[in-house]
Amino acid sequence: RLREIVRQYSDFIDHPIVSDVEKEKDGKKTTEEETLNSRKAIWLRAKAEIKPEEYEAFYKQLSRDFEPPLKTIHVVAEGATEFRALLFIPAHKPLDWMMGPPPKGGLDLYVRRVLIMHQSEELLPGYLRFVKGVVDSADLPLNVSRETLQHNPLLSKIRSNLVNRVLKTLEETKTAEYETYLKFYNEFSQLLKEGTGADFSNRERLAELLLFESTKTEAGKFASLEQYVVGMAAEQKEIFYLIGESRGLIENSPYMEAFKAKGQEVLLLTDPIDEYLISHLTEFKGKKFKAVDKGEMDAEQTDEEKKKAEEFK
């Protein structure tokens, strides 16, 4: 139990924490002094000195995951706000997420290598709760509490910096390693969509990370909102979408017939959280979202198409 306590709270401090340990050798019992803490904080070392397998081993120790992380983010912030952080984006949802509501996330907060708070929710917004890692600041007081953290201006700066680093990493992955990004997106897209309603200042960045199936993508393939807007006809002013339980049901909706005839792309929203998403993300790049089953009927719809749509309601 003492070993567990030392490893959890004081594994990385400079000073050795020692204990007399009884051992048996050649049938004789001896007492030897043993150092219980590693004294090596990986996030304080230079990035160039750290091998990928060392990052992986620390991630597995921290998260109790059996697989390596999808992405590693090593932050060394200097200047007015100085801190160090080591963040990991997992390759998949934790197993306990499958058994009920997702547990609360949070990063481990250290002050001068001493663990002050396990899973501090103040360091990242809730929609980034999939991120694992540690943050170490020498400027925060050792007796910091959850209540004082909420009003600490330094913490606000650290939080803003970390959110920017995570979103930047996702943006770079989406651009340069699309298949890797797809693995992440298939696991955690719901949390990005949740963020559009929770983080107004980063709503546009989050929108650019979203992917959707549409009438111009194959089943299981995705398009970004940027691709949709680029492919719009000059006279089209809105982003069309339809929410439904499955792609098949949406594509066979009578509301889709006029858009199919004119070759207009429609986003097919089948994720349960998409209704929440659309209620908060009302436009993208100046183009408003419009449900094809709401509002006035398109003037170019035939009487037969209008009748089918009305019956479908």
N, C-alpha and C positions, 0 to 999 in steps of 0.2 A: 504493500500500500504506500509506503514511503517512496519507493521508486516511482510509482505512478504520479504521486504529487509533485515530486521534483521534476519529472519529465514534462508534466503538463504546464507548470508555472515557472520553472527556473532552468529549463534545459539549455537556454542560450546565453545566460549571463556569464560575464568574464571569469568570475571567481569559481574555483572548483568546489562542489558540494560533496563531501566525502562521508563515508560511513564504514564502520567496522563490519566486515562480512565474514561469517564463519564458513570455512571451506574444509573439505576432506581430501587429503592427499596421502596416498600410500597407507591408507587405514588410519591415519592420524588426523585429528581435527586441529586446524590452525585458524587464527584470526588475522585477516589482512584488510588493509585500508583500500577502499575502492571508490573511485570518482563516479558519482551517479549521473552527472549532467554532461552533455556533449560539449558545451561551451562554444559551439560553432553555429552562429546564426547565418544561414545560407543567404538571406536577403541583404546582409551587410557586406558580403563579398563582392568583388568586381565581377561583372557579367562575363568578361573574357576568361575568368578563372573557373567558371562553373560548367561542368559537363552536362549534357542533356540527361544522362542517367541519374545525376544528382538531383536535378529538378524533379524528375519522375519519382525518385524515391521519396523526396520530401512531400510531394503531392499525395502519394499513396498513404504516407504516414498521417498526413493532415486530414484527408478525406475518407480514408478507409476504403478507397476504390481499388479494384484489382486491375483496371486498365489505365494506361497513361493518359494525361490530359490532352484535349484537342489543341489547346493553345496555352502558352505560358507568357505572362506579362510581368517583366521585372522593371519596377519603377524606382528611379533615383531622382527625387525632386530636390533641387537646391535653389537658394535665393531667399526670398521673403518667407516662403513656406517650405521648410525642409522636413522631409520624411522619406522613408523607404517602404516599399511594398512589393510583395510577390503574390501575384494573382494567377489563378488557373481557371480556364474554361473547360468544364468536363466534356467528355465525348458522348455522354448519355445521361439520362435522368438517374438519380440515385434510386436504388430499389425501394426505399421507403416511400417514395413519391407514388408508387403504384398501388399502395395499400390504403390510401385515403387522401385527405387534403394535403397538398405539399407543405412540408414543415417550413418554418421561418428560416431564412438564411442569415447571412452576416459574416463578417470577417473577424478574425482574432486580432485584437488590439494590444500591442505591446508599447510600453514606454521604457526606453533604454533597456530593451531585451527582456523585460519582466512582463509576463502576461497579466494584463489588467482586466480584460473583458473577453470572454469567449463568445463568438458569434454576435458581435456588436452590430445591431441593425442600423445604427446611425451612420455607418461608413458607406453604405450603398443603398439606393432606393430598392423597394420591395421587388420590382420587376427584374432586377439583376440578382435575385437571390440564388441563382444557380452558380454564381461565381464563388470559388473557394479561395482562401488565401489569408495572408497576414499583413498588417500595417504596423510600422514601428516609428514612433515620433519621440524625439528627445525633448520636445517643447511642451508636451502635455504634462500635467501634474500626476504624480504616482497615485494619488488618492481620488482620481477622477471617477465619477459615477455616471450612470445612465442619465440622471436628471441634469447634471452639469454639462454633459456632452451635448445635449440638445441645444444649449445656448452658447456653445463655445465657437467663436468665429474661426479659429484655426481648423476646427473639425469641418466646418462648412467648406473651406478652401480645399481641404484634403478630399472631401467627398466629391466636389466638383471635378477635381483633377482625375480621380479614379474613374468616375463615370465617363469622362472624355476619353481616357485610355482604353476602357473596355469597348466603347462604341467605335473608336478609331480602329482597334484590332479587328472588330467584326467587319467594318467597312473594307479594310485592306484584304481580309480573307475572302470576302464576297467578290472583290475585283480580281485578285490574283490566284485564289485557290477555290474556285466555285464549287467543286465537288466536296471539298472539306466543309465549306459553308453550308452546303445542302444537308450534310450529316448533322451539323449543329441545328439548322433550321427545323429539320424534321423532329428534333427532340424538344426544342425550346421556343418555337414560334409563338405559342400562346402567351408567353411572358413578354415578348416584344410587343405584341398587340395590346397587352395589358398596360404597357408603358405609355402608349399613345394617350391614354386618359389620365395617367398619373404624373407625367413629366412634360409639362407644356413647353418648357425651354428647349427640349430635345425632340419634340414631336416630329419635326421635318426629317431629322436624321433617322429616327426610328422608322418613319414611313419609307425611306429609301432602302431600308433593310428588309422590308416585307416582300414576300413573293406570293403569287396567286396563280391558280389555274384559270384559264380563260377559254373562250370559244376558239381561240387561235393557237392554243397549246395542246399537245397530246395529253392523254390522261396520265397523271403522275408527273408531268412536266410543269415548270413554272415560268412566269414572267414577272418582272418587277414593274412597279408603277411608272418608273422612268421609261421603260420600254413601251408600256401602254401609251403614254403621252406622246412619245416620239412617233408611234405608229398611227396616231389619230389623223383623220382628214382635217384639212384646214378649216372647214366649216363646223366641225364638231367642237362643242363648247364644254361638254360634260364627260365625266368618266362613268360609264354605265356598268351596273352590277345587278346580280340577282342572288338572293340568299335562299338556300334550300338544304335539304338533308343529304343529298348526294348529287354528284355531277350528272348522272343519268336523268334524275328527276328534273333538274334545272334545264338541261338541254331539250327536254321534251315538253317544257312549258309552252303554252300558246303565246305567252308574252315574248318569246324569243323569235317568233317567226319573222316579224318585220325586220329585226336586226340581222338575222341570217340572210334575208333577201337583199339587204343593202350592204352586207359584208362588214357590218360594224362589230367591233370586238366588245364582248361583255365579260366582266369578271365573274367567275363562278365561286361563290362564297359558301363553303360547306362546313367550316369550323364553327362549333357552338359559340365561340367568343367573337365571331365576326360581326354580329349585331351590335355588341358593345363597341367594337372597333369603329364601325361606321358612325356610331352616334357621337364619337369624339373626333375622329379624323374626317372632317366634313369636306375637305378639299386637299388637292395636291398640285403644287406648281400653278396655283391660280385656277385650276379646273375643279369644279364642284362634283361631288359624287351624286349620281342619280340612280335610284332603283327603277328598273324597267317595269315593275309591276305597280308603281305608284305614280300619282300625278295624272295629268291629262294624257289621253291616248295620242300617239304620234299621228299627225295629220295625214301621213301617207299610208296608214294602215287601211286595209280594205275592210268593208263592212263585215265580211266573214271573219277576219282576224279579230276585229273588235268584239264580235259576238262570242268567239271562243275564249277570249281573255276574260270577258265578263262572266262566262260560265265557270271558268277556272277559279275565280274568286270565291 
